[in-house]
């Protein structure tokens, strides 16, 4: 099973186990990558969802420049 990378305009399809394609994941700041990995299996998904939203926003902004 695959899904599209969540970054607007990206045409990569990726495994359901990944958040975004590799080129975009590399643009996510390391501190945020660590939070996402730490929280991915957390029972309380609040911090995970916030971190994912922030990662998508950061990469989307970087793509504009």
MINUTI-28561 format. One line per field, with one value per atom (N, C-alpha, C, O, CB): x, y, z; residue in three letters; atom name. Coordinates in steps of 0.1 Angstrom, whole numbers, plus 2048, in hexadecimal, padded with zeros to 3 digits. Glycine has a CB too. Example, Ala and Ser with C-alpha at 12.3 -4.5 7.8 and 13.67 -1.06 7.14 Angstrom:
<rs>
east	c(884:87B:884:88E:871:880:889:881:886:88D);
north	c(7C7:7D3:7DF:7DF:7D3:7EA:7F5:800:80B:7FA);
up	c(84E:84E:84E:855:85A:847:847:84F:850:839);
residu	c(ALA:ALA:ALA:ALA:ALA:SER:SER:SER:SER:SER);
atome	c(N:CA:C:O:CB:N:CA:C:O:CB);
</rs>
This chain:
<rs>
east	c(808:800:809:813:7F6:805:80C:803:7F7:814:809:801:80A:816:7FD:804:80C:814:80F:803:81F:827:81D:817:835:81D:814:818:811:811:824:829:822:822:838:81B:814:81D:829:80F:818:81F:828:82D:828:82B:833:82B:820:839:831:82B:82F:82B:82C:838:83D:832:82A:849:832:829:832:83D:820:82F:837:830:824:83E:837:832:829:82C:83D:81F:816:81E:819:80A:829:831:83A:840:83A:83A:842:839:82E:84B:83F:837:838:82E:83D:844:846:851:858:848:853:85D:86B:86C:85C:875:883:888:88D:88C:887:88C:885:88C:889:878:872:875:877:863:876:879:887:889:879:890:89E:89D:8A6:8A7:892:891:88B:88A:889:886:880:88B:894:876:88B:896:897:88E:893:8A4:8A7:89F:89A:8B6:89E:897:888:883:897:882:875:874:86A:86F:87D:87E:87E:877:88A:886:888:87A:877:893:873:866:85D:855:861:85C:853:856:84D:854:863:866:863:85E:875:865:862:853:84F:868:84C:83D:835:829:838:83A:832:82B:820:83C:830:829:823:81E:833:822:81D:80E:807:820:809:7FB:7F3:7E8:7F8:7FA:7F4:7FA:805:7F6:7F2:7F7:7F8:7FB:7EE:7F5:7F4:802:802:7F1:80D:81A:81E:824:824:81B:81E:817:81D:81A:80A:803:808:808:7F4:80B:811:81E:821:813:827:834:832:83A:83C:829:827:822:827:81D:819:813:81E:820:808:827:832:83C:841:839:83F:848:843:84B:84B:837:831:831:834:822:82E:82E:83C:83E:829:846:854:859:85F:85D:857:85B:854:85A:859:847:83F:845:846:830:849:84F:85C:85F:850:864:871:870:878:879:866:863:860:863:858:85A:856:862:862:84D:86D:879:883:88E:87F);
north	c(7F4:800:80C:80D:800:816:823:82F:82D:824:83A:847:852:850:84A:85D:868:86F:870:872:874:87D:889:88E:881:88D:898:8A6:8B0:898:8A7:8B4:8B8:8B1:8B5:8C4:8C9:8C8:8CD:8D7:8C3:8C2:8B6:8B3:8CE:8AE:8A3:897:895:89F:890:885:877:86D:886:877:86A:863:869:86C:856:84D:845:840:844:844:83E:834:833:848:82B:821:827:832:818:820:825:827:82E:81B:821:822:82E:831:816:836:842:84F:84E:842:859:866:86D:872:86F:86E:875:86F:866:884:873:86D:871:87B:872:86A:86C:87A:880:862:87F:88D:897:8A1:891:896:89F:89C:8A6:89F:890:88C:892:896:87D:892:898:8A7:8AC:895:8AD:8BC:8BF:8CA:8C2:8B4:8B6:8B8:8B0:8AA:8C2:8C4:8B7:8B1:8D0:8B4:8A8:8A7:89D:8A7:8B3:8B2:8AE:8A7:8C0:8B2:8AE:89F:899:8B7:89B:88D:884:87A:88A:888:880:880:875:886:88B:88B:882:87B:89A:883:87A:86C:864:87E:868:85A:855:84A:857:85E:85B:859:850:866:862:862:859:858:870:853:84C:841:83E:847:83A:82F:833:82A:823:840:844:842:843:853:83F:83D:84A:84B:837:855:862:868:86C:86B:869:86E:87D:882:868:885:893:899:8A1:899:895:89B:896:89E:896:88A:885:88D:891:876:88F:897:8A5:8AA:897:8AB:8B9:8B9:8C2:8BE:8AF:8AE:8AC:8B2:8A3:8A3:8A0:8AD:8B0:895:8B4:8C0:8CA:8D1:8C6:8CC:8D5:8D1:8DA:8D6:8C5:8C0:8C3:8C8:8B1:8C0:8C3:8D2:8D6:8BE:8DA:8E9:8EE:8F6:8F0:8E9:8ED:8E9:8F1:8E7:8DD:8D8:8E0:8E3:8C9:8E2:8EA:8F8:8FC:8EA:8FE:90B:90B:914:911:901:900:8FE:902:8F4:8F7:8F4:901:902:8EA:90B:917:920:928:91F:91E:927:921:927:92A);
up	c(800:800:800:807:80C:7F8:7F8:7F9:7F9:7EA:7FC:7FC:7F6:7F6:80B:7F2:7ED:7F8:803:7E5:7F4:7FE:801:7F8:7F7:80D:811:80D:80F:820:807:803:7F6:7EC:802:7F6:7EA:7DE:7DE:7EC:7D3:7C6:7C5:7BA:7C5:7CF:7CF:7C9:7CD:7DD:7BF:7B9:7BD:7B8:7AA:7C7:7CC:7D3:7DB:7D5:7D1:7D9:7E2:7DE:7D0:7EF:7F9:801:801:802:808:810:81B:820:816:81F:82A:837:840:82C:838:844:845:84F:846:83A:83A:83A:835:82D:840:841:833:82E:84C:82D:821:819:81E:823:80D:804:80A:812:7F5:806:80B:809:812:805:7FC:7FA:804:808:7EC:806:80F:81E:826:80D:822:830:833:83F:831:82A:82D:830:836:821:82C:82E:83C:840:823:843:850:85A:85A:854:862:86C:875:879:875:878:880:88D:891:883:894:8A1:89F:8A7:8A8:894:891:88C:890:886:885:881:88E:88E:878:897:8A4:8AB:8B1:8AD:8AC:8B3:8AC:8B2:8B3:89E:897:899:89C:888:898:89B:8A9:8AB:898:8B3:8C1:8C3:8CB:8CA:8BD:8C0:8B7:8B9:8BF:8AC:8A2:8A9:8A4:898:8B3:8B9:8C7:8CE:8BB:8CA:8D6:8D7:8CD:8D8:8E3:8E5:8E3:8DD:8F3:8E7:8E6:8D9:8D9:8F2:8CF:8C2:8C0:8B5:8B7:8CB:8CA:8C5:8BC:8D7:8CC:8C9:8BB:8B3:8D3:8B7:8AA:89F:895:8A9:8A1:897:896:88B:89B:8A1:8A0:899:891:8AF:89C:895:886:87E:89C:882:874:86D:862:872:873:86D:86B:861:876:876:875:86A:863:883:869:85F:851:849:861:84F:841:83E:833:841:848:846:843:83B:853:84B:849:83B:834:853:837:82A:81E:814:828:820:816:815:809:81A:820:81F:818:810:82D:81B:815:806:7FE:81B:802:7F3:7EC:7E0:7F2:7F3:7EC:7E9:7E0:7F5:7F1:7EF:7E6:7E4:7FC);
residu	c(UNK:UNK:UNK:UNK:UNK:UNK:UNK:UNK:UNK:UNK:UNK:UNK:UNK:UNK:UNK:UNK:UNK:UNK:UNK:UNK:UNK:UNK:UNK:UNK:UNK:UNK:UNK:UNK:UNK:UNK:UNK:UNK:UNK:UNK:UNK:UNK:UNK:UNK:UNK:UNK:UNK:UNK:UNK:UNK:UNK:UNK:UNK:UNK:UNK:UNK:UNK:UNK:UNK:UNK:UNK:UNK:UNK:UNK:UNK:UNK:UNK:UNK:UNK:UNK:UNK:UNK:UNK:UNK:UNK:UNK:UNK:UNK:UNK:UNK:UNK:UNK:UNK:UNK:UNK:UNK:UNK:UNK:UNK:UNK:UNK:UNK:UNK:UNK:UNK:UNK:UNK:UNK:UNK:UNK:UNK:UNK:UNK:UNK:UNK:UNK:UNK:UNK:UNK:UNK:UNK:UNK:UNK:UNK:UNK:UNK:UNK:UNK:UNK:UNK:UNK:UNK:UNK:UNK:UNK:UNK:UNK:UNK:UNK:UNK:UNK:UNK:UNK:UNK:UNK:UNK:UNK:UNK:UNK:UNK:UNK:UNK:UNK:UNK:UNK:UNK:UNK:UNK:UNK:UNK:UNK:UNK:UNK:UNK:UNK:UNK:UNK:UNK:UNK:UNK:UNK:UNK:UNK:UNK:UNK:UNK:UNK:UNK:UNK:UNK:UNK:UNK:UNK:UNK:UNK:UNK:UNK:UNK:UNK:UNK:UNK:UNK:UNK:UNK:UNK:UNK:UNK:UNK:UNK:UNK:UNK:UNK:UNK:UNK:UNK:UNK:UNK:UNK:UNK:UNK:UNK:UNK:UNK:UNK:UNK:UNK:UNK:UNK:UNK:UNK:UNK:UNK:UNK:UNK:UNK:UNK:UNK:UNK:UNK:UNK:UNK:UNK:UNK:UNK:UNK:UNK:UNK:UNK:UNK:UNK:UNK:UNK:UNK:UNK:UNK:UNK:UNK:UNK:UNK:UNK:UNK:UNK:UNK:UNK:UNK:UNK:UNK:UNK:UNK:UNK:UNK:UNK:UNK:UNK:UNK:UNK:UNK:UNK:UNK:UNK:UNK:UNK:UNK:UNK:UNK:UNK:UNK:UNK:UNK:UNK:UNK:UNK:UNK:UNK:UNK:UNK:UNK:UNK:UNK:UNK:UNK:UNK:UNK:UNK:UNK:UNK:UNK:UNK:UNK:UNK:UNK:UNK:UNK:UNK:UNK:UNK:UNK:UNK:UNK:UNK:UNK:UNK:UNK:UNK:UNK:UNK:UNK:UNK:UNK:UNK:UNK:UNK:UNK:UNK:UNK:UNK:UNK:UNK:UNK:UNK:UNK:UNK:UNK:UNK:UNK:UNK:UNK:UNK:UNK:UNK:UNK);
atome	c(N:CA:C:O:CB:N:CA:C:O:CB:N:CA:C:O:CB:N:CA:C:O:CB:N:CA:C:O:CB:N:CA:C:O:CB:N:CA:C:O:CB:N:CA:C:O:CB:N:CA:C:O:CB:N:CA:C:O:CB:N:CA:C:O:CB:N:CA:C:O:CB:N:CA:C:O:CB:N:CA:C:O:CB:N:CA:C:O:CB:N:CA:C:O:CB:N:CA:C:O:CB:N:CA:C:O:CB:N:CA:C:O:CB:N:CA:C:O:CB:N:CA:C:O:CB:N:CA:C:O:CB:N:CA:C:O:CB:N:CA:C:O:CB:N:CA:C:O:CB:N:CA:C:O:CB:N:CA:C:O:CB:N:CA:C:O:CB:N:CA:C:O:CB:N:CA:C:O:CB:N:CA:C:O:CB:N:CA:C:O:CB:N:CA:C:O:CB:N:CA:C:O:CB:N:CA:C:O:CB:N:CA:C:O:CB:N:CA:C:O:CB:N:CA:C:O:CB:N:CA:C:O:CB:N:CA:C:O:CB:N:CA:C:O:CB:N:CA:C:O:CB:N:CA:C:O:CB:N:CA:C:O:CB:N:CA:C:O:CB:N:CA:C:O:CB:N:CA:C:O:CB:N:CA:C:O:CB:N:CA:C:O:CB:N:CA:C:O:CB:N:CA:C:O:CB:N:CA:C:O:CB:N:CA:C:O:CB:N:CA:C:O:CB:N:CA:C:O:CB:N:CA:C:O:CB:N:CA:C:O:CB:N:CA:C:O:CB:N:CA:C:O:CB:N:CA:C:O:CB:N:CA:C:O:CB:N:CA:C:O:CB:N:CA:C:O:CB:N:CA:C:O:CB:N:CA:C:O:CB);
</rs>
